[in-house]
Amino acid sequence: MKKTALKIATALTLFCSAILHAETPNEGAAVIRDLIKEKKYEVLFPSRYSEWHKTEKEGLGKDEAVAKLSKMFEKRHEAFVSIYDQLAAAEFTISERENPQEGETGKVASTTIKLGSREVPFKLYEMKDGTWGFHL
């Protein structure tokens, strides 16, 4: 009985903290940008890559998945920093997605960013913990 009560209390605490600490898409983009700038990929991917579950389904361990994804970000490091810098200041439109990925709420924040001379659509995805993540 004590274990059940403890589990319920823990779940309520996590739920309430997620609600109280829910971030905006701009705040999420700024966190992602900072993690990329600082090359903290071991934090970035498990916490902000909302398709992380796919790496687990591929049978990749955390270190192996982070190493694989990090290579892509290292090749275009400055471009990724620039993208998330723009997203941190962007105006987003929020919509609902019918079939969210595992770990997502279904809320999608959409905007456009500049890549060279082109305007490109970009989306962030709200995760069940109240943070915003990305797809690749």
Steps between C-alpha positions, in 0.01 A plus 500: 500500500784740585668430163179578312453825690862594432457427127185714487669786685801482269280499190302800627818689581642436151170596338472824699861595436451442126198730502672766707822487298351463152702707260417696188629386160741798507638394838535144374684616188736708716578198719561284192724772349704525819543122521618495137737795558649328802505165316312332783360235270471244779232729651354637176396183324342296781311805631410702186503264202136395513569200279756359746284189538598404144864461604390269781289295257807470274676341797750781539632571848494860622870564436487344154188698403645828630824439308310425179276808525784725616691441176220665303492801732879535501513514119261796496550637850478871413194443280316324784593779744369756249174308449425479871611859554232604249246270663568652843375835361233371257124541511336159514156372407381219725295216354401145593638191333270199467762229544776631725824311543550295813579751777329798333176675597385572146567875518715628215663844481553610139695791356739581216872565514756627249750257356716705269258684275211256555213506751460148638216365718608365837316322781558427866299237686373524856609205707303345783734656759403851382821567307535547124697265280594446138485239226778422254 
